[in-house]
Amino acid sequence: MNIFNILFSSLIFSFILFHSNALNVTHDSRSIIIDGNHRIILSGSIHYPRSTAPMWPDLIRKAKEGGLDAVETYVFWNAHEPAHRQYDFSGNLDLIRFLKTIQDQGLYAILRIGPYTCAEWNYGGFPVWLHNIPGVSLRTKNDVFMNEMKNFTTLIVDMVKKEKLFASQGGNIILAQVENEYGNVMEPYGDDGKSYINWCAQMADSLDIGVPWIMCQQAAPPKPMLETCNGWYCDEYKPKDPNTPKMWTENWTGWFKSWGGADPLRTAEDLSYSVARFFQKGGTLQNYYMYHGGTNFGRTSGGPYITTTYDYNAPLDEYGNLNQPKWGHLKQLHDVLHSIEYTLTNGDVRNEKLSNLVMATIYQTKEKSSCFLSNTNTKTDANVNFGGINYFVPAWSISILLDCREEAYNTAKVSAQTSSMVKKLNKAEDEPRSLKWTWRPELIESTSIQGRGDVSVNKIVDQKDMANDASDYLWYMTSIDVAKDDPMLNGTVTLRVNDSGHVLHAFFNGEYIGSQWSKYGDSNVTYVFERNIKLSPGKNLISLLSVTLGFKNYGPMFDLVGAGITSPIELVLSKNVIKDLSSNKWTYKVGLNGISNKFFNTNCASKSSSKWVSDPIPVDRNFTWYKTTFKAPLGNKPVVADLLGLGKGMAWVNGHSLGRYWPSYIADKNLCKTETCDYRGRYSDSKCVSKCGEPTQRWYHVPRSFLKDGENTLVLFEEFGGNPSYVQFQTVEIGSICINTHEGKEVKLSCQDRPISKIKFASFGSPQGVCGSFDKSEYDSEVDVLSILEKECVGKESCSFKITEDKFGKPSCEIKKLAVEAVCKDFTF
């Protein structure tokens, strides 16, 4: 039976089970056992709130086509319970709909309830109201916290049980997770931490879900919890309990991005190497974190300083496109692994050293055998003889031999196409090239000039405590009465503010005096703001606007890390003349006028349209609202807003928040290295980064479901000052496609739903360069390869062929490769 038939039969079998009888999910040390079938599980993380409900079927279909068995997701407590005992499971928070969409595709689900998630999500998924309950201590032995955690966990379990979605009920959820990476931070919590994790296990087990519970990064967890590994590599990981299967809940497919950071890249070669190595060394379940990263809409990004994009360099990009060659190269690996599943889960295992750092691992049953050849050298390729056959195994790669003879796959030999994505201008009918804007100011006089707020206390209050996560913005205001004989009137006084917020805007007596923000790469976000001011006799008003960009989401006691302005706040005349204002009467106001009055809401905005001014449009003006209308780009390609020219702020389309924007924050030029990205050797988040010296994030996802026929409205709140005239709407689509791979491979070129319009380059032999800059070599075949492929491919959405000398001629070199670059047709609507 070929690989396709094996996979097709398995998926049909799964579909029947999900819609009929209960599944018995157990395990042994080598496999997940589902109704007596020993399985390896290939899974991928897709977080439902980071996309939209209309996107889910396509994302999950592409995961299935990519060879996954399961989809994993966290459950985000603060999204579902934004206020105490007030729940939201609507729209892209419809967890049950998401799980059923996975089920409808015939895939398993892994439900990581947590409810602590980390995930670069605001406050690690905890609602800030939880932090503000009297007597609470998070993630430790604390009755207040444990009661709330149990309430939410039970709520989720009961919802899932009601819909019969656990495998034990005939559903598709085969594993559930409680807590998350607690073992990484457990030590500082002492004995109370140990008591807490024991309680977590008992609480979870008492919910009787009928499938195994896991705890990731929790060595030797309390029974019956199963431990798992997270990281870029987990091949050396061994569970403390020899009866626990080797599971990898987070294989990081790339990395997240911070404001001021560069674009991450984890190569397809290295990612596939980590997966093949894991299964070579006895792996059972592997989950890609992320398979689709998505977007941090609204104020959901954490960190702090995590960008709105959560692309993660995942196999499916932020918009749901195939990230090629990563998606295709992994699909090929998944097909091969599924085809040898029986020997991996049932075979006897032995290792054979072939040469320095080159190892053969043989899985053998009575019926068949499967082998891995691994070369862990980071520089040296290997030519080895195994079983009487010679094999070429490149450095930092693994070959998989289906029958221990024929190489079916090598992690370093990429035959999947590379797709170059491009942004194209909005081609909506009658859409002008430049948008027409109206504007209105953010009214700050009541705070910056009059000092009016909601509550006053004689101390500096942490922003989490005061704002309760209702807004990024919190005003701190105080007045100082200066006597005529005060020595501070006789010189220049420095206002000194200690800040653990992320951005600070300062006003003195109604005048703006400056802003400051934390820099990328700081170990923490605290800084000191200093500006010279001139005091006047009588009343002087200090107004400080503190801005956060997501609360900390990871680390021991991360929930206690402060945010906002901290003590002391001082007026400094000299070393010996300092006035501490920390105990002054401070007045606080949460939020901004325009956000509180929902200027971004099209219905609300229409009632007060007279306050929007059309001419002239100010530029480089801080605290300004802009509004425009536009038509949705034609077609079905993903849409982005190009916000180049703006400073920092927030954006809404038809009332839907696109998230925070900050295109004026330029990625640190020093983060990128001059040498070419080399997949060989262990990956880290500083390896192979790109786009240094460019805006950290220029494009912002506008899901098609946010758009409507006819007129759409974009509203911007510009905090720093920028020029909206540069804003454009664009679509994201494939511009060109390439392959660059060895003889003997069956390859496919595809523009997906558009035809191939041109073969730009094609040569067989030893062509040089990379996609976009190929060159022929003197050793290439003399056959006109370009003409051959023009006949086979141009005008078609895809074309497939095998790379052979018979087809493309005989080159005068030993290693024979085919390089092709094709252009996808640009439709004009």
ABEGO torsion letter per residue (X at the ends): XBAAAAAAAAAAAAAAAAABBBBBBBBBAABBBBGGBBBBBBBBBBBAAABBAAAAAAAAAAAAAAGBABBBBBBBAAAABABBGBBBABEAABAAAAAAAAAAAGBBBBBBAOABAEGGBBGGGBBAAAAABBGBBBGBBBAAAAAAAAAAAAAAAAAAAAAGABAAAGBABABBBBEBGAAAAAAAAEAAAAAAAAAAAAAAAAAGAGBBBBBBGBBGBBOABBBBBBEABAAABBBABAABBBBBABBBABBBBBBGBBBBBBBAAAAAAAAAAAAAAGBABBBBOBABAEBBBEAABBOBGBBABAAGGBABBAAGBBBOAAAAAAAAAAAAAAAAAAAAAABBBBBBBABBGBBBBBBBBAABBBBBBBBABAABBBBBBBGGBBBBBBBGBBBBBAAGABBABBAABBABBBBBBBBBBBABBGBBABBBBBBBBBBAAAAAAAGBBABBBBBBBBAAAAAGGABABBBBBBBBBBBAABAAAABBBBBBBBBABABBBBBBGGBBAEBBBBBBGBABABBBBBBBBBBBBEBBBBBBBBBBBEBBABEBGAAABBBEBBOBBBBBABAABBBBAAABBBBBBBEBAAAAAGAABAAAAAAAAAABBAOBBBBGBBGBBBBBBBBBBBEABBBBBBABGBBBEBBBBGGBBAEBBBAABBBBAAABBABBBBABEBBBAABGBBGBGBBABABBBBBAAABBBEBBBBBBBBAAEBBAAABBBBBBBBABBBBBBBBGBBBBBBAEABBBABBABBBBEBBBEBBGABBBBAABBABBAAAAAAAAABGBABBBBBBBAAAAEBBBBABBBBBBBBBBBBBBX
